[in-house]
């Protein structure tokens, strides 16, 4: 079965969508997107309010993510807190290039930066 903790990458699994799965379901927004290399789950990064990508790792044990941003092809391993040398993954490789950052267009509040700073505070 793909996505088991001892199989951190399954290059055949497509991404779960073009945005953070949980933020989309809740009508929320994100800063950057990360893709689970084991199961394709798209979650928001730790700079986002909800941090769904790292929550997915804690919930599932899937430790390796890949950036889901246009022009970025790096992997990260939460277990070692370091970069990971991963293979090419099933398409698409990123969110749509014409989508805003933060995104998605139309759901980012005007005070998004203040919300992020308050969360870090």
N, C-alpha and C positions, 0 to 999 in steps of 0.2 A: 504494500500500500504506500502510495506517495505521501510525503509530508510527515513521516515518522521522525522523531527526534534524532535517530541515528542516520537519517537521510536528509541532510540539511538543504539539498537542492534537487529539484525535479525540473529539468529544463523543458519538459514537454507540456507543462501546465500553463495555460494562458492566464493573464491577470483577471481578477474578479470584476473589473470594470475600468472606467476612466477616472474615477474619483474615489475618495475614502468611502469605503462601504458603510461604515457606521455614521459618518457625518452626513452622507447623502440620505440615509434612512431617516435621520433626525432633522434634516434641513439645515445642517450646520455648514461650517467652512473650515478651511485648512490653510497652512502655509506651504508646505511641500509634501509630496507623496512618496511612500515607500511600498515596495512590493515584496511580499513573502516569497522567498525563493523555493520554498517547499510546496506551497499550495496555491500561490497566486493572489492571496488576499491583498487588497490595496488598502493601506491605512495611512493616516496622517503622521507626520514626523513629530519628534519630541519638542520642536519649536512651536507646534500647533497647540491649541488649548486642550484638546482631548487626548493627544498622544496615542492614537489607536494602533499604530504599528508596533510599538513596544508592548502595549497591552495585549496584542495578539500573541506576541512571543511568550509573555508570561502565562497566558491562558492555554496555549497549545504546545509550547515547548519547541516551536519552530524558530531556530536561532538566527538564521541568515536572511537578510533583506537585501534588496537592490534598489537603488534610487529609481524612481518612476518619473523623473524630470527629464525633459528634452535635453539631449547632448550629454547626459551623465550616464556612465555605465559601471559605477563602483558598487561593490557589495560590502556589507558590514555584518560582522558576527557579534551578536549580543553577548555570547558566552565569554569571548576573549576581549571584548571591547576594542576590536581592531578590524582593519580591512580584511576581506576574504577574497581569495582568487577563485571566482566562479565562472561557469561557462555561459555562452549565449543562451538566453531564455526565449521561450515562445513569444511571438509578436502579440500585441504591440509592445514596444520597448519603453514607451512613456505615455504620459497624459497627452492630450492634444496640444500641440505647440502654440495654438492661438488662444488657449485658456489663460486667464489671469493668474498672477501670483501676488498675494494669496488668491485663492479661488474657492469655489467657482464663481464666475462672473454673476453678479446679481444677488449673491448671498453674503458677500463680505461686508460687515458693518463699517460705517464711516470711522468709528473709533477703534478699529481692529488693533492698531499699534498700542493704544492705551490698555486694551484688554490683555494683550500679551505681556506688557510690562507689569500690570497688576498681578498676573499669574506668577511671574518670576519673583516678584517682590516678597 
